[in-house]
Amino acid sequence: MKNLHDTLAEKIPQWRSEIRELLEKNGNTVISTITLEQLLKGMRGVNAVLCDTSYVDPEEGLFIRGLPMLSLMERSAEEIFFLLCTGELPGAAALQQLQEELSRRAEVPPYVWQMFDSMPDDTHPMVLLSAAMLAMQRESHFTRRYNQGLSREDHWEATLEDALDIIARLPVIAARIYRTRLLGKAPIASAAGLGFADNFAHMLGLNDPDGTFRAFLKQFIIVHSDHEGANASVLTSRIVNSSLSDLYYSISGSMNSLAGPLHGLANQESVKFVLAIQERFAGVPDAAALSAYVWDYLSAGNVIPGFGHAVLRSDDPRYRALYDFGKRVCPENPVFRIVELLGEVVPPLLKKQGKAKNPYPNIDGISGALLYHFGITDLQFYTVMFSTAQVLGICAQLISTRAIGTSIFRPKSVTTRWLQGYVSDAM
């Protein structure tokens, strides 16, 4: 049986050879240029990060290791993690071994709960999640082995050990935050024998007699598991990890980036927008009324949350997957119906306005609405859910970067005066 470790051990020498050959033969090849606008507006469109785990095609959407995301919707979180790490799906024996390995590692150190108990009642859930990650840094296999003289060739193995611990524990921590800090209820213990998603659903403790929420959570995890290597939260983790800070430091950094209003909070903003519409119309408006409302909202200089994408130029398959799920399980839910109507009326209005490069709804336009439908109505928790899914992709990417020995990030900075002089000389 080739388990996750053995599969990586077999593939990594080939990956290292490919990187060495690329550098030796093509090290001076120019692969991207940058405009002054790109420099000042977030480096949009600049090829600057190597990421083999996933890719966003502008027309077809997200591919995970070359496979369309929509073809993976029935897979488990463990299968997705194995695929992200290795480029192949696990066999039955390897999958079982990975599930058992994660179950064995799921116990969270007691000092994390002691820290939670010492923090103010109004501490934001993302602060608790990030603080828990930092607190567990003392458990890092990578840091301990590095201090003992870990070979660079073996960095990936120690990173894998940290990744398995973090992936196993994060759902336990997230569920504890939800149960004890947001609901004021007792935590639900992790259950042996359940997979990543099923155990997370079990510990959240929602009323789910027919397993519909569990089925949704599996899809939620897949669509949030990975999204290239240069979105703000993932790139933050990669920059931190490039200095050989371990996964605990790196993932805490990614969580802090994800907590920003321009990134992981987008699904919250989308739900707030939908709830405001529901309140304004005392229910679900008709398409004509909603269209007029949205046009006035746009004309006032506002942005419609949950629409557009930095890379995509067509509809988002992640949105499509969750929309199809919602259409099956809650077609009459008023929040879902407003989301559905927005998907119909907003794109033509954004095209009419002429500013949006992509007028279609994205994943943030639907994910929060479905969480709300299932009873998770405290919007502060949505980013914790996002982080718990995203950790699969971040861990896989950082295992990969340590395997091929990616260097520390150190781009060159320039001053405004230098830019002014450069463009003046170029005229």
Secondary structure, DSSP 8 states (H G I E B T S, - for coil): ---HHHHHHHHHHHHHHHHHHHHHHHTT-------HHHHHTTTTT-------SEEEETTTEEEETTEEGGGGTTS-HHHHHHHHHHSS---HHHHHHHHHHHHHT----HHHHHHHHHS-TT--HHHHHHHHHHHGGGG-HHHHHHHTT--GGGHHHHHHHHHHHHHHHHHHHHHHIIIIIIS--------TT--HHHHHHHHHT---TTSHHHHHHHHHHHHHS---S-SHHHHHHHHHHHTT--HHHHHHHHHHHHTSTTTTTHHHHHHHHHHHHHHHHTS---HHHHHHHHHHHHHTT---TTB--SS-SS--HHHHHHHHHHHHH-TT-HHHHHHHHHHHHHHHHHHHHT--S--SB-GGGTHHHHHHHTT---GGGHHHHHHHHHHHHHHHHHHHHHHHT----------HHHHHHHHHHH-
